[in-house]
Structure formats: C-alpha cells, structure tokens
Amino acid sequence: MKKTLLSTLFFLMLTFYATAQTVWAAKSTINASTGDAPYAIDSGLIDGDAFQDIIIGTSLDNTIEWYKNNGDNTFTLQTLVTNTLSGIGAVKLVDLNGDSYLDILATAYGNNKVVWFSNDGSGNFSSENVISSSVNGASDVSLGDINGDTIVDFAITAYNSGEVVWFSNDGSGNFTLESEKIDDTLNAPGNVDLSDIDGDGDLDALVATAVYGGDVIEIFRNDLVPGGTVSFTKDATSVTTGKVGVFSAAFMDLDGDTNLDILATEVSYGGGPAGNLYWYEDNGAGFTETVFTTSIANPSVAQFIDVDNDGLKDIVLSSGSSGAGNDLVWFKNNGAGSFGSETVIDNTQSQAFVFTVNDFDNDGDNDIASCAYNQDALNYFENELESLSTPTFTNSSFKMFPNPTKDVINFEGLEDNTINISVTDVLGKVVLTKSQNSNQTLDVSGLANGIYTISINGKFASKFIKE
C-alpha cells in the first residue's frame, strides 16, 4: 500500500452529552446505473489513500465494480474488475497474499466459481484467479483463521449441493479445498458465519438454510481446540427451526455479557406473512428467541455496529421489499440488552438487500453505502452525528503516530491521564485491549500486518496500518 497516509493524524475530539443524536443526511446516489441487480457490497482502503472505498457485485450483469472515495462524500467508478462471472453472490475485501493490500474474494453462483483478484496497492486489480470452479451454487462467504495458523481462510456455502466447505490459505495466495467439510447434511445452506462461540480459541460456524420453508439455523463446533485438527460437529439442538428463509445470521454479543448471541433475519416469501428480525440468546439449555418490532416486512441484512458513537453497537437493518416502504432503519443500543424502537434512515430505495457501514468521510462516525437491487443503484447516507447541547472540545491538537507503524503507536495531546484502548481488526474482532497512562506508547508489535481500528475512551475511532 502506498504510504500516502499522513504519519500524524489530527483529531477534533468532541465529548457528547446524553442528548447526542444521530441524524442521517438524505440519500446521495453514487451511481444510478450500476450493473444489473447489485447484490453484494464491501468497503475498505483499496488505493493507498486514507479514504474508505466501495466494491459491489451484480448478480445479473456479472460485474465487480469499485468506487474510489474522493474524500468529499463523492465516489468515482473505476475500471471494472470483471464482467465475466455468473451470478455474483458475495464480494469481500481481504488481504489474501500477505502483501498488506486488500484483494477481492468473490463467489459466482451461476458457474460455481470462487475467485480472487490481487490488488497492487493502488487499486489496480489482476485478472481473475480461479480458486475453484466446483462449488455448486457458491454463495455466501465468511472469513477467518479456521486452522489456527494465523492466516485468513474462508468458508463458503454451496447452496445447490447442500454443503458448507472451507478453503485453507498458505498466506501467499494459494488455496486448498479441505476434505473436512463444515457440513453436508443441510438442504440449501445460504448463510455462514465464523466466530468462537464456545470461547475455546478456535472458530466455529453458524449456518442457516434458505429453502423458504422449514428453514433452520445450526451451530457447528470446531474441534481444532482441543482435538488438534479441524473437525466440525453439529450441535444436538438447533438454534431454531421452521423458519421461512433465513437471509442472514451472525454471531453477535447483543447484550454485552461476553457470550455470543445470534442476530438473524427471516424473509417474507411467496405472499406469506411478514418476515422478522430475531435475537437468539443462549440460556444454557438452548436459545431463547426475541422478535424485534420493525416496519420492514422483508428484512434482509442486519449489522451490529455503533452508529451514534456512544461505545455501544447498534442494529442497522435493510429491506428486501420492492416498491414503497422503509428500506434502512436502525435500533439504538441502550445497554444490557435493551434496544430502542426503530429509527428510519431511508425509504426511497427498492430492495436494499445489502449495505456496508464505514467512516467514509473520516469524521469519526459511521456512514452507510447500500445497493438498491431493483433500481440498479449504489447510494450513500452520511451520518451527521449531532448534539443538542454545545459540544465540549476536549482537545483539538491530539496526535497519534507513526501511521503506518511496525511496533508502537505514540500519543500526544490527550488530557485524560488514563486511557482505555480497544483495537479491532478488519473482521470486527477485538484483538487488543489495554488501560494505560496517556503518555505511554502502545505496543502493537504482536499484531499481524494489516488494517486496524483503534478506539480511545470511546471518544473517537480511527484506522491505522500495522506493517
């Protein structure tokens, strides 16, 4: 990655009172004529500058498009990455070959392909590198270190063959389809998520089916720890059964008790009843289901991320419904498992199946970019975090350096004597927490090379690069 990031980042840190609120700007359309049926999206630092870029995948025009963030809330479509895949189901930005640049991993449902495109660090992508052309109905992807070698692997749902498979990565862009499948017993698996559900140090799998009748959510536990090899065993008790098509499901700690819960969406299908947004809490003898009240009749993707900068992750939900209706809403996290009623972000899109959340304008709060499947549009919603009281400027000359860094981060200008630091990786996993004096350096030498988000005292968050 080009080292065009400033080695010293200046932040204007605001301390918000309890009256702080998140206000969303009206929809800004990045592209009103994307490839037909945009169905996949991700965001990250693609071309070496300090602004988060966007990629999308279209399921009918078969394009992967990347949009350069110009740093002023505008984005510019770049040269197509590809237009030869068939039915793109997922796109992920991830460093697959260990050069610290974000590459593209993609699945193609129509021709059973899993492919990747290498990034040279300036946003120039290679031609298609085929990982596999035999994943029958390749659809959803989840990233993580499955075999414990500190290199990112990935799991993929093979919807048509009823399998969930995984590929190991040697760290140089070479991949192996492992014979030990995550599962081959479920009908039409459409969603997979990786996380350590049991806290034993290895990644387990959450799998949901999309038969659109009698659908299930299941947990598969990895025996890498303590068994020594990757082997997945399905829990004796399902998380849930009898659903009508689970569109998304992921491990989340919704109530802050350090135990992973599950956040899932159920679609409305074939003129049946409205879909639902579910929270599943592990009560020790199975999962207790909570249904959120939402105006969205056909929930698609739910993400758990802080959008009001109060240090608590909120829920953002999108809609797969066509025509009029609310398309993006969010639920404020009040702590201890309590969420406020939904707040509407937008009601102008049609089938906003997927979205990505990131700080696109580098102002310290998370914005949203979404795909409108039925309108062939990519849209942007700026988060205009506001306070009803006059903000207190704690310090306008804070410095964090160097960035990129190899071993330590230095801080200057902090008024708090003690700071609480949290560092998360690109997958949202907390990899480092520490409480220390503000004049001490932060040792990050033990982190793998990559892009991280650092948060200090819950007042701000920003990205840094570990080399």
C-alpha positions as a Python dict, from the first residue, in 0.01 Angstrom:
ca = {
    (1, 'M'): (0, 0, 0),
    (2, 'K'): (132, 341, -91),
    (3, 'K'): (233, 524, 221),
    (4, 'T'): (27, 830, 142),
    (5, 'L'): (-137, 824, 481),
    (6, 'L'): (-14, 1107, 697),
    (7, 'S'): (224, 985, 964),
    (8, 'T'): (47, 1209, 1211),
    (9, 'L'): (-331, 1212, 1235),
    (10, 'F'): (-509, 1508, 1391),
    (11, 'F'): (-844, 1459, 1553),
    (12, 'L'): (-1106, 1702, 1674),
    (13, 'M'): (-1248, 1512, 1967),
    (14, 'L'): (-1593, 1602, 2090),
    (15, 'T'): (-1743, 1490, 2419),
    (16, 'F'): (-2115, 1449, 2358),
    (17, 'Y'): (-2378, 1482, 2628),
    (18, 'A'): (-2662, 1235, 2669),
    (19, 'T'): (-2861, 1450, 2427),
    (20, 'A'): (-2639, 1350, 2136),
    (21, 'Q'): (-2829, 1205, 1840),
    (22, 'T'): (-2752, 1053, 1505),
    (23, 'V'): (-2903, 1234, 1207),
    (24, 'W'): (-2876, 1088, 859),
    (25, 'A'): (-2838, 1303, 551),
    (26, 'A'): (-3074, 1243, 262),
    (27, 'K'): (-2975, 977, 13),
    (28, 'S'): (-2691, 1068, -219),
    (29, 'T'): (-2678, 843, -525),
    (30, 'I'): (-2325, 737, -614),
    (31, 'N'): (-2432, 558, -931),
    (32, 'A'): (-2791, 543, -1060),
    (33, 'S'): (-2698, 286, -1324),
    (34, 'T'): (-2479, 12, -1180),
    (35, 'G'): (-2463, -330, -1334),
    (36, 'D'): (-2798, -508, -1327),
    (37, 'A'): (-2912, -629, -983),
    (38, 'P'): (-2637, -524, -738),
    (39, 'Y'): (-2640, -793, -470),
    (40, 'A'): (-2305, -781, -290),
    (41, 'I'): (-2105, -500, -129),
    (42, 'D'): (-1798, -433, 85),
    (43, 'S'): (-1575, -138, 174),
    (44, 'G'): (-1212, -79, 267),
    (45, 'L'): (-889, 103, 183),
    (46, 'I'): (-820, -3, -175),
    (47, 'D'): (-586, 250, -336),
    (48, 'G'): (-350, 362, -60),
    (49, 'D'): (-513, 686, 45),
    (50, 'A'): (-690, 745, 376),
    (51, 'F'): (-1049, 713, 248),
    (52, 'Q'): (-1264, 401, 253),
    (53, 'D'): (-1359, 282, -96),
    (54, 'I'): (-1651, 62, -205),
    (55, 'I'): (-1687, -252, -415),
    (56, 'I'): (-2011, -408, -536),
    (57, 'G'): (-2102, -725, -722),
    (58, 'T'): (-2402, -756, -955),
    (59, 'S'): (-2591, -1082, -993),
    (60, 'L'): (-2733, -1032, -1345),
    (61, 'D'): (-2470, -818, -1521),
    (62, 'N'): (-2193, -1017, -1351),
    (63, 'T'): (-1979, -711, -1280),
    (64, 'I'): (-1749, -632, -991),
    (65, 'E'): (-1728, -254, -967),
    (66, 'W'): (-1507, -48, -741),
    (67, 'Y'): (-1571, 310, -646),
    (68, 'K'): (-1291, 539, -538),
    (69, 'N'): (-1370, 759, -239),
    (70, 'N'): (-1270, 1113, -330),
    (71, 'G'): (-1269, 1230, 32),
    (72, 'D'): (-1553, 1479, -14),
    (73, 'N'): (-1855, 1246, 11),
    (74, 'T'): (-1833, 1164, -359),
    (75, 'F'): (-1719, 840, -523),
    (76, 'T'): (-1595, 767, -875),
    (77, 'L'): (-1644, 440, -1061),
    (78, 'Q'): (-1313, 291, -1171),
    (79, 'T'): (-1230, 37, -1440),
    (80, 'L'): (-1441, -277, -1398),
    (81, 'V'): (-1265, -552, -1207),
    (82, 'T'): (-1454, -814, -1409),
    (83, 'N'): (-1775, -879, -1603),
    (84, 'T'): (-1735, -1249, -1677),
    (85, 'L'): (-1861, -1416, -1359),
    (86, 'S'): (-2214, -1558, -1348),
    (87, 'G'): (-2442, -1454, -1065),
    (88, 'I'): (-2210, -1287, -814),
    (89, 'G'): (-2324, -1380, -463),
    (90, 'A'): (-2057, -1228, -242),
    (91, 'V'): (-1758, -994, -257),
    (92, 'K'): (-1506, -946, 23),
    (93, 'L'): (-1208, -713, 60),
    (94, 'V'): (-931, -905, 234),
    (95, 'D'): (-554, -940, 209),
    (96, 'L'): (-518, -1293, 71),
    (97, 'N'): (-150, -1296, -27),
    (98, 'G'): (17, -1124, 268),
    (99, 'D'): (128, -803, 94),
    (100, 'S'): (-94, -580, 317),
    (101, 'Y'): (-315, -472, 24),
    (102, 'L'): (-684, -555, 17),
    (103, 'D'): (-764, -805, -256),
    (104, 'I'): (-1111, -910, -375),
    (105, 'L'): (-1260, -1251, -298),
    (106, 'A'): (-1581, -1332, -488),
    (107, 'T'): (-1830, -1614, -541),
    (108, 'A'): (-2029, -1681, -858),
    (109, 'Y'): (-2345, -1882, -806),
    (110, 'G'): (-2416, -1936, -1177),
    (111, 'N'): (-2089, -2105, -1270),
    (112, 'N'): (-1990, -2243, -927),
    (113, 'K'): (-1677, -2031, -909),
    (114, 'V'): (-1470, -1896, -623),
    (115, 'V'): (-1218, -1642, -750),
    (116, 'W'): (-985, -1370, -628),
    (117, 'F'): (-829, -1059, -775),
    (118, 'S'): (-494, -935, -648),
    (119, 'N'): (-456, -564, -565),
    (120, 'D'): (-124, -392, -636),
    (121, 'G'): (-193, -138, -360),
    (122, 'S'): (-301, 138, -596),
    (123, 'G'): (-636, -11, -683),
    (124, 'N'): (-521, -197, -992),
    (125, 'F'): (-659, -549, -979),
    (126, 'S'): (-524, -856, -1153),
    (127, 'S'): (-723, -1073, -1387),
    (128, 'E'): (-934, -1349, -1237),
    (129, 'N'): (-752, -1609, -1027),
    (130, 'V'): (-970, -1919, -1002),
    (131, 'I'): (-967, -2081, -659),
    (132, 'S'): (-1235, -2335, -750),
    (133, 'S'): (-1495, -2390, -1022),
    (134, 'S'): (-1671, -2677, -847),
    (135, 'V'): (-1850, -2517, -551),
    (136, 'N'): (-2203, -2598, -665),
    (137, 'G'): (-2407, -2283, -611),
    (138, 'A'): (-2127, -2083, -447),
    (139, 'S'): (-2295, -1811, -245),
    (140, 'D'): (-2211, -1677, 100),
    (141, 'V'): (-1857, -1632, 236),
    (142, 'S'): (-1717, -1589, 586),
    (143, 'L'): (-1353, -1507, 661),
    (144, 'G'): (-1139, -1628, 950),
    (145, 'D'): (-845, -1836, 1064),
    (146, 'I'): (-1009, -2178, 1064),
    (147, 'N'): (-699, -2396, 1108),
    (148, 'G'): (-514, -2184, 1362),
    (149, 'D'): (-210, -2087, 1154),
    (150, 'T'): (-280, -1709, 1187),
    (151, 'I'): (-360, -1681, 813),
    (152, 'V'): (-709, -1589, 699),
    (153, 'D'): (-906, -1879, 549),
    (154, 'F'): (-1267, -1875, 434),
    (155, 'A'): (-1586, -2081, 443),
    (156, 'I'): (-1839, -2090, 157),
    (157, 'T'): (-2194, -2217, 125),
    (158, 'A'): (-2255, -2446, -175),
    (159, 'Y'): (-2628, -2384, -198),
    (160, 'N'): (-2713, -2634, -474),
    (161, 'S'): (-2517, -2929, -337),
    (162, 'G'): (-2615, -2876, 25),
    (163, 'E'): (-2259, -2829, 151),
    (164, 'V'): (-2058, -2582, 353),
    (165, 'V'): (-1692, -2609, 258),
    (166, 'W'): (-1376, -2425, 353),
    (167, 'F'): (-1050, -2332, 190),
    (168, 'S'): (-718, -2302, 371),
    (169, 'N'): (-479, -2026, 266),
    (170, 'D'): (-99, -2056, 274),
    (171, 'G'): (-65, -1676, 303),
    (172, 'S'): (76, -1631, -47),
    (173, 'G'): (-246, -1658, -242),
    (174, 'N'): (-257, -2037, -274),
    (175, 'F'): (-570, -2213, -153),
    (176, 'T'): (-674, -2569, -76),
    (177, 'L'): (-1028, -2704, -68),
    (178, 'E'): (-1018, -2905, 253),
    (179, 'S'): (-1174, -3251, 256),
    (180, 'E'): (-1314, -3197, 607),
    (181, 'K'): (-1634, -3010, 526),
    (182, 'I'): (-1813, -2794, 776),
    (183, 'D'): (-2138, -2969, 677),
    (184, 'D'): (-2305, -3171, 402),
    (185, 'T'): (-2635, -3256, 569),
    (186, 'L'): (-2841, -2938, 534),
    (187, 'N'): (-3070, -2854, 245),
    (188, 'A'): (-2985, -2527, 66),
    (189, 'P'): (-2740, -2361, 307),
    (190, 'G'): (-2736, -1994, 218),
    (191, 'N'): (-2554, -1824, 505),
    (192, 'V'): (-2238, -1895, 701),
    (193, 'D'): (-2063, -1700, 978),
    (194, 'L'): (-1744, -1785, 1166),
    (195, 'S'): (-1673, -1699, 1528),
    (196, 'D'): (-1557, -1864, 1851),
    (197, 'I'): (-1895, -1940, 2006),
    (198, 'D'): (-1761, -2152, 2292),
    (199, 'G'): (-1451, -1949, 2379),
    (200, 'D'): (-1205, -2234, 2330),
    (201, 'G'): (-979, -2047, 2089),
    (202, 'D'): (-1094, -2184, 1752),
    (203, 'L'): (-1356, -2068, 1503),
    (204, 'D'): (-1694, -2237, 1499),
    (205, 'A'): (-1956, -2200, 1225),
    (206, 'L'): (-2312, -2072, 1219),
    (207, 'V'): (-2508, -2198, 918),
    (208, 'A'): (-2860, -2103, 806),
    (209, 'T'): (-3066, -2252, 526),
    (210, 'A'): (-3283, -2078, 266),
    (211, 'V'): (-3526, -2338, 139),
    (212, 'Y'): (-3807, -2088, 203),
    (213, 'G'): (-3999, -2328, 417),
    (214, 'G'): (-3888, -2526, 722),
    (215, 'D'): (-3555, -2345, 743),
    (216, 'V'): (-3308, -2387, 1028),
    (217, 'I'): (-3012, -2218, 1196),
    (218, 'E'): (-2744, -2457, 1320),
    (219, 'I'): (-2413, -2432, 1507),
    (220, 'F'): (-2112, -2644, 1408),
    (221, 'R'): (-1833, -2656, 1663),
    (222, 'N'): (-1471, -2683, 1557),
    (223, 'D'): (-1258, -2941, 1739),
    (224, 'L'): (-925, -2780, 1649),
    (225, 'V'): (-904, -2695, 2020),
    (226, 'P'): (-854, -2929, 2197),
    (227, 'G'): (-861, -3202, 1930),
    (228, 'G'): (-569, -3068, 1726),
    (229, 'T'): (-732, -3091, 1382),
    (230, 'V'): (-1017, -2907, 1215),
    (231, 'S'): (-1337, -3109, 1252),
    (232, 'F'): (-1691, -2973, 1281),
    (233, 'T'): (-1975, -3127, 1481),
    (234, 'K'): (-2332, -3002, 1468),
    (235, 'D'): (-2498, -2915, 1799),
    (236, 'A'): (-2761, -3165, 1908),
    (237, 'T'): (-3015, -2884, 1942),
    (238, 'S'): (-3087, -2641, 1660),
    (239, 'V'): (-3082, -2269, 1727),
    (240, 'T'): (-3420, -2251, 1556),
    (241, 'T'): (-3632, -2447, 1308),
    (242, 'G'): (-3938, -2391, 1092),
    (243, 'K'): (-3842, -2051, 953),
    (244, 'V'): (-3935, -1921, 607),
    (245, 'G'): (-3596, -1849, 456),
    (246, 'V'): (-3315, -1711, 672),
    (247, 'F'): (-3148, -1432, 474),
    (248, 'S'): (-2870, -1351, 721),
    (249, 'A'): (-2746, -1486, 1053),
    (250, 'A'): (-2435, -1395, 1250),
    (251, 'F'): (-2280, -1434, 1593),
    (252, 'M'): (-2309, -1110, 1795),
    (253, 'D'): (-2284, -1019, 2164),
    (254, 'L'): (-2606, -820, 2172),
    (255, 'D'): (-2637, -778, 2549),
    (256, 'G'): (-2272, -720, 2640),
    (257, 'D'): (-2239, -1027, 2863),
    (258, 'T'): (-1937, -1153, 2661),
    (259, 'N'): (-2138, -1457, 2544),
    (260, 'L'): (-2213, -1461, 2174),
    (261, 'D'): (-2577, -1435, 2074),
    (262, 'I'): (-2720, -1464, 1723),
    (263, 'L'): (-2877, -1188, 1513),
    (264, 'A'): (-3082, -1323, 1222),
    (265, 'T'): (-3333, -1214, 959),
    (266, 'E'): (-3620, -1413, 810),
    (267, 'V'): (-3762, -1307, 475),
    (268, 'S'): (-4121, -1289, 362),
    (269, 'Y'): (-4173, -1527, 71),
    (270, 'G'): (-4446, -1604, -180),
    (271, 'G'): (-4707, -1373, -36),
    (272, 'G'): (-4679, -1525, 309),
    (273, 'P'): (-4657, -1344, 643),
    (274, 'A'): (-4408, -1068, 707),
    (275, 'G'): (-4051, -1165, 782),
    (276, 'N'): (-3877, -1098, 1112),
    (277, 'L'): (-3562, -973, 1282),
    (278, 'Y'): (-3459, -1217, 1554),
    (279, 'W'): (-3225, -1220, 1852),
    (280, 'Y'): (-3128, -1562, 1988),
    (281, 'E'): (-2983, -1567, 2341),
    (282, 'D'): (-2810, -1881, 2469),
    (283, 'N'): (-2976, -1962, 2802),
    (284, 'G'): (-2763, -2272, 2871),
    (285, 'A'): (-3029, -2517, 2756),
    (286, 'G'): (-3092, -2382, 2409),
    (287, 'F'): (-3167, -2045, 2259),
    (288, 'T'): (-3438, -1802, 2361),
    (289, 'E'): (-3593, -1611, 2071),
    (290, 'T'): (-3672, -1239, 2081),
    (291, 'V'): (-3853, -1073, 1791),
    (292, 'F'): (-3783, -707, 1717),
    (293, 'T'): (-4071, -484, 1617),
    (294, 'T'): (-3993, -336, 1276),
    (295, 'S'): (-4180, -171, 992),
    (296, 'I'): (-3971, -369, 743),
    (297, 'A'): (-4183, -657, 615),
    (298, 'N'): (-3900, -833, 436),
    (299, 'P'): (-3582, -797, 646),
    (300, 'S'): (-3262, -879, 459),
    (301, 'V'): (-2932, -790, 629),
    (302, 'A'): (-2882, -688, 992),
    (303, 'Q'): (-2548, -549, 1111),
    (304, 'F'): (-2436, -481, 1467),
    (305, 'I'): (-2223, -166, 1473),
    (306, 'D'): (-2200, 162, 1666),
    (307, 'V'): (-2359, 444, 1466),
    (308, 'D'): (-2410, 703, 1741),
    (309, 'N'): (-2061, 694, 1897),
    (310, 'D'): (-2176, 601, 2246),
    (311, 'G'): (-1949, 296, 2266),
    (312, 'L'): (-2241, 53, 2221),
    (313, 'K'): (-2308, -131, 1899),
    (314, 'D'): (-2648, -62, 1745),
    (315, 'I'): (-2851, -265, 1495),
    (316, 'V'): (-2886, -148, 1134),
    (317, 'L'): (-3143, -335, 923),
    (318, 'S'): (-3218, -326, 550),
    (319, 'S'): (-3520, -434, 348),
    (320, 'G'): (-3555, -674, 59),
    (321, 'S'): (-3902, -545, -29),
    (322, 'S'): (-3967, -387, -366),
    (323, 'G'): (-4163, -66, -409),
    (324, 'A'): (-4257, 179, -135),
    (325, 'G'): (-4165, 132, 230),
    (326, 'N'): (-3880, 177, 474),
    (327, 'D'): (-3552, 46, 338),
    (328, 'L'): (-3295, 123, 609),
    (329, 'V'): (-3365, 153, 981),
    (330, 'W'): (-3159, 138, 1299),
    (331, 'F'): (-3219, 40, 1661),
    (332, 'K'): (-3027, 226, 1933),
    (333, 'N'): (-2850, 6, 2186),
    (334, 'N'): (-2930, 132, 2536),
    (335, 'G'): (-2704, -126, 2702),
    (336, 'A'): (-2764, -453, 2890),
    (337, 'G'): (-2969, -598, 2607),
    (338, 'S'): (-3213, -309, 2574),
    (339, 'F'): (-3277, -154, 2234),
    (340, 'G'): (-3482, 147, 2137),
    (341, 'S'): (-3758, 142, 1878),
    (342, 'E'): (-3652, 167, 1516),
    (343, 'T'): (-3547, 496, 1359),
    (344, 'V'): (-3588, 528, 983),
    (345, 'I'): (-3278, 615, 783),
    (346, 'D'): (-3429, 590, 434),
    (347, 'N'): (-3749, 498, 250),
    (348, 'T'): (-3656, 580, -110),
    (349, 'Q'): (-3489, 259, -230),
    (350, 'S'): (-3630, -64, -372),
    (351, 'Q'): (-3485, -392, -246),
    (352, 'A'): (-3190, -258, -48),
    (353, 'F'): (-3070, -613, 12),
    (354, 'V'): (-2713, -530, 117),
    (355, 'F'): (-2518, -241, 268),
    (356, 'T'): (-2179, -164, 417),
    (357, 'V'): (-2106, 57, 718),
    (358, 'N'): (-1783, 257, 742),
    (359, 'D'): (-1648, 603, 824),
    (360, 'F'): (-1638, 714, 462),
    (361, 'D'): (-1579, 1084, 532),
    (362, 'N'): (-1324, 1035, 814),
    (363, 'D'): (-1522, 1245, 1059),
    (364, 'G'): (-1526, 985, 1336),
    (365, 'D'): (-1873, 836, 1283),
    (366, 'N'): (-2002, 552, 1067),
    (367, 'D'): (-2182, 619, 739),
    (368, 'I'): (-2371, 376, 515),
    (369, 'A'): (-2349, 276, 149),
    (370, 'S'): (-2623, 48, 14),
    (371, 'C'): (-2723, -129, -304),
    (372, 'A'): (-3077, -92, -439),
    (373, 'Y'): (-3119, -420, -626),
    (374, 'N'): (-3441, -331, -803),
    (375, 'Q'): (-3316, 14, -909),
    (376, 'D'): (-2960, -80, -1011),
    (377, 'A'): (-2827, 193, -783),
    (378, 'L'): (-2549, 245, -531),
    (379, 'N'): (-2642, 501, -265),
    (380, 'Y'): (-2469, 680, 21),
    (381, 'F'): (-2600, 807, 354),
    (382, 'E'): (-2381, 1041, 554),
    (383, 'N'): (-2406, 1017, 931),
    (384, 'E'): (-2439, 1373, 1062),
    (385, 'L'): (-2389, 1296, 1428),
    (386, 'E'): (-2518, 1597, 1619),
    (387, 'S'): (-2551, 1714, 1979),
    (388, 'L'): (-2845, 1918, 2104),
    (389, 'S'): (-2613, 2075, 2361),
    (390, 'T'): (-2299, 2271, 2291),
    (391, 'P'): (-2016, 2022, 2249),
    (392, 'T'): (-1713, 2043, 2471),
    (393, 'F'): (-1387, 2048, 2280),
    (394, 'T'): (-1156, 1834, 2490),
    (395, 'N'): (-854, 1884, 2272),
    (396, 'S'): (-802, 1999, 1915),
    (397, 'S'): (-434, 1904, 1882),
    (398, 'F'): (-434, 1533, 1953),
    (399, 'K'): (-168, 1336, 1763),
    (400, 'M'): (-126, 963, 1703),
    (401, 'F'): (188, 849, 1522),
    (402, 'P'): (350, 687, 1330),
    (403, 'N'): (95, 554, 1083),
    (404, 'P'): (177, 309, 929),
    (405, 'T'): (367, 154, 1222),
    (406, 'K'): (579, -154, 1277),
    (407, 'D'): (582, -180, 1655),
    (408, 'V'): (443, 109, 1862),
    (409, 'I'): (194, 396, 1849),
    (410, 'N'): (262, 723, 2030),
    (411, 'F'): (1, 964, 2161),
    (412, 'E'): (27, 1337, 2224),
    (413, 'G'): (-220, 1597, 2343),
    (414, 'L'): (-452, 1377, 2547),
    (415, 'E'): (-598, 1544, 2854),
    (416, 'D'): (-704, 1221, 3025),
    (417, 'N'): (-427, 1073, 3239),
    (418, 'T'): (-555, 719, 3192),
    (419, 'I'): (-685, 594, 2857),
    (420, 'N'): (-877, 280, 2771),
    (421, 'I'): (-775, 145, 2433),
    (422, 'S'): (-955, -104, 2211),
    (423, 'V'): (-816, -230, 1879),
    (424, 'T'): (-1027, -428, 1631),
    (425, 'D'): (-927, -598, 1306),
    (426, 'V'): (-1098, -576, 966),
    (427, 'L'): (-1335, -857, 1066),
    (428, 'G'): (-1455, -659, 1369),
    (429, 'K'): (-1278, -885, 1619),
    (430, 'V'): (-1123, -716, 1923),
    (431, 'V'): (-754, -810, 1911),
    (432, 'L'): (-612, -580, 2178),
    (433, 'T'): (-747, -400, 2483),
    (434, 'K'): (-540, -206, 2733),
    (435, 'S'): (-569, 59, 3002),
    (436, 'Q'): (-257, 272, 3037),
    (437, 'N'): (-122, 618, 3103),
    (438, 'S'): (-173, 855, 2813),
    (439, 'N'): (200, 930, 2790),
    (440, 'Q'): (289, 563, 2732),
    (441, 'T'): (338, 412, 2389),
    (442, 'L'): (106, 134, 2274),
    (443, 'D'): (287, -185, 2174),
    (444, 'V'): (127, -331, 1859),
    (445, 'S'): (426, -541, 1752),
    (446, 'G'): (236, -860, 1825),
    (447, 'L'): (-41, -782, 1574),
    (448, 'A'): (-38, -935, 1229),
    (449, 'N'): (21, -697, 939),
    (450, 'G'): (-300, -531, 827),
    (451, 'I'): (-552, -254, 888),
    (452, 'Y'): (-695, -195, 1235),
    (453, 'T'): (-935, 41, 1409),
    (454, 'I'): (-827, 198, 1737),
    (455, 'S'): (-1072, 349, 1985),
    (456, 'I'): (-967, 555, 2288),
    (457, 'N'): (-1203, 614, 2581),
    (458, 'G'): (-1497, 570, 2344),
    (459, 'K'): (-1446, 927, 2221),
    (460, 'F'): (-1320, 854, 1873),
    (461, 'A'): (-1207, 576, 1647),
    (462, 'S'): (-968, 578, 1356),
    (463, 'K'): (-775, 342, 1133),
    (464, 'F'): (-405, 256, 1145),
    (465, 'I'): (-188, 21, 946),
    (466, 'K'): (43, -235, 1109),
    (467, 'E'): (335, -326, 882),
}
